[in-house]
Amino acid sequence: MANPQSLTFTAGQFTTASSTPVAKAQALSKADQKKLQKRFKDLMKLANRKIMAEDLDEAELLLKEAQKIAPDNEELLNNYANLHLHRKRFDLAVVPLMKILAKNPQHSMAYANLGAIMNKWQDFPGARKCFEKALKCDTKNSVAAMRLMHNSLQLSAWDNWDDLDSYKKLFYEKISTMDPGIFLPIVDDPALQKAKSETYFNGLVGDVPQNRPAPRQRGEGDKIRLGYFSSDFHKHATMWLMIRMLELHDRERFEIFIYDYSTTADEMTERAKNAADHYRVVRRMSDEEVVALAQADGIDIAIDLKGYTSGHRTPIVFKNPAPVNVSYIGYPGTIGSSKLDYIVADEVMIPPSLRKYYSEKIIYMPDCYQVTNDQRNVATKIPTRAELGLPEDAFVFCSFNSHYKITPFEYEIWMRLLKKVDNSVMWIWCKEDLARENMHKAAEAHGVAPERVIFADSVSQEDHLARLSQADLFLDTFAVCAHTTASDAMWMGLPLVTLEGKQFAARVASSVLQTMDLPELVTTTMEEYEAVALEFATNPDKLAAVRAKIKTNRETSPMFKTERFTRNWEQQLERALVRCESGLKPDHLMP
């Protein structure tokens, strides 16, 4: 969050180690001043890294040491705000920023960081004002530009979307504290994603050498030890997909370790515990302690299930808890460093032409890379359309992707479809009242009655699956398409029209549909997307035929053959380990 500034040390800024002010800066030689400046920069860099890694107590100690050198430095104050933000002490986070603005009311980065706090405080309109003010103070503030665009998605307030092209150049600026995942829904650009991930990785971990454990000398019959690392071993999309696979691991050949740093526990947690041979609760341990534990456990392959998603502790896997380290399913994109051996995909997700956008080598699954649960439960009571607030006789388009994935590009097409398809409605999952209000306003601006855009609330997974049976056609989002929601739709026999993009996050639904042998639902341009959706919406026989095809293919497709996926998964992981044991470097592993 901090903005590196040129350091200017004036008389009275310097202090000794005992915090006693030196009378005059002139008393210090130029060499001593340079040493202090370098020490301050090093402390700021390390503190930033600790904050990014959620090692907040250590970060605070570093900031306090830096404060002895330059107590009023703006970078220091920004970093204190960032520290409090990560601790969710929003009241404290505001204080150092207001101190900056009291001295310099045109400080662009202070406004950008204040907006980030307002965003976390769920005051999205207030955050928007801060980002706009930041850009007025400095039109080239890339952090403010990015956060403003993301805020517009959270609010479904797209009036600034015309500025996207001019902002794209700013997005390539190297800001090490900027989470690369925040760019995913804004633009489908795998080159940008790789660049942001590389910069983020360097800020998070840097070039500190990490000692990788040598592979164990496995004897005949020794089990391969798999370690899964995540904070999502509870009712979370990752576990909805993975839990059955964990339970189906061949325990004669594999020994399963789970390293859980979750803050939530529920019945899904119990299932995960029962699926593991060894279940480690590590949330109160430092990254280094977790790595040491995993190395003591002698795991052969570490599998990170978070990437750069919320609550991640990906530095654990960067520090080599195992001879082979893999990124899977949590983050839809490259981690940005070849220090991580493998990312998992399939030939639809990452064809050879797109490999250049990934720092890792690729483990290719023979079918869809996305594991699914072929025993997922559906609520026994199917809600009526009336109970869901839907017209009984309408054609129901739907989108159950998170609403921040919706851009004006999709929405404009959806509104045109509503105008072209008589007696149709658009059913959208959205929890944010202001976003709902703005989407209704956008519908009116497109000449569509706002009551034709209907919103769905959050319900249990079982009830969600049940309600999907009342929709007619799922319309996908673009830059971040349907992932878990795509396999949900297929499970319930609901056709989904997707636009296959370039970045990982924009290709998952295409992979699901291709695995289901439904290429007729995959499009490659916005024009084709709209035409295909319109064709299915206005041709009842064609829609019925594709529904029947989904129902048949659900029983025969590898998409919902969890045991088959598990055996393929185990085979590919074993191949990766054997390469390592043979002294070979990681390489792409084709099916």
Secondary structure as GFF3:
##gff-version 3
##sequence-region A 1 591
A	DSSP	three_ten_helix	25	27	.	.	.	ID=ss1
A	DSSP	alpha_helix	30	52	.	.	.	ID=ss2
A	DSSP	alpha_helix	56	69	.	.	.	ID=ss3
A	DSSP	alpha_helix	74	86	.	.	.	ID=ss4
A	DSSP	alpha_helix	90	103	.	.	.	ID=ss5
A	DSSP	alpha_helix	108	120	.	.	.	ID=ss6
A	DSSP	alpha_helix	124	137	.	.	.	ID=ss7
A	DSSP	alpha_helix	142	155	.	.	.	ID=ss8
A	DSSP	three_ten_helix	161	163	.	.	.	ID=ss9
A	DSSP	alpha_helix	164	171	.	.	.	ID=ss10
A	DSSP	three_ten_helix	180	183	.	.	.	ID=ss11
A	DSSP	alpha_helix	190	204	.	.	.	ID=ss12
A	DSSP	beta_strand	224	230	.	.	.	ID=ss13
A	DSSP	alpha_helix	237	248	.	.	.	ID=ss14
A	DSSP	beta_strand	254	260	.	.	.	ID=ss15
A	DSSP	alpha_helix	267	275	.	.	.	ID=ss16
A	DSSP	beta_strand	278	281	.	.	.	ID=ss17
A	DSSP	alpha_helix	287	297	.	.	.	ID=ss18
A	DSSP	beta_strand	301	304	.	.	.	ID=ss19
A	DSSP	alpha_helix	315	318	.	.	.	ID=ss20
A	DSSP	beta_strand	324	327	.	.	.	ID=ss21
A	DSSP	beta_strand	342	345	.	.	.	ID=ss22
A	DSSP	three_ten_helix	352	357	.	.	.	ID=ss23
A	DSSP	beta_strand	361	364	.	.	.	ID=ss24
A	DSSP	beta_strand	395	399	.	.	.	ID=ss25
A	DSSP	three_ten_helix	403	405	.	.	.	ID=ss26
A	DSSP	alpha_helix	408	420	.	.	.	ID=ss27
A	DSSP	beta_strand	424	429	.	.	.	ID=ss28
A	DSSP	alpha_helix	433	445	.	.	.	ID=ss29
A	DSSP	three_ten_helix	450	452	.	.	.	ID=ss30
A	DSSP	beta_strand	453	456	.	.	.	ID=ss31
A	DSSP	alpha_helix	461	467	.	.	.	ID=ss32
A	DSSP	three_ten_helix	468	470	.	.	.	ID=ss33
A	DSSP	beta_strand	473	475	.	.	.	ID=ss34
A	DSSP	alpha_helix	484	491	.	.	.	ID=ss35
A	DSSP	beta_strand	496	499	.	.	.	ID=ss36
A	DSSP	three_ten_helix	504	506	.	.	.	ID=ss37
A	DSSP	alpha_helix	508	515	.	.	.	ID=ss38
A	DSSP	three_ten_helix	519	521	.	.	.	ID=ss39
A	DSSP	beta_strand	522	523	.	.	.	ID=ss40
A	DSSP	alpha_helix	526	538	.	.	.	ID=ss41
A	DSSP	alpha_helix	540	556	.	.	.	ID=ss42
A	DSSP	three_ten_helix	558	560	.	.	.	ID=ss43
A	DSSP	alpha_helix	562	581	.	.	.	ID=ss44
###
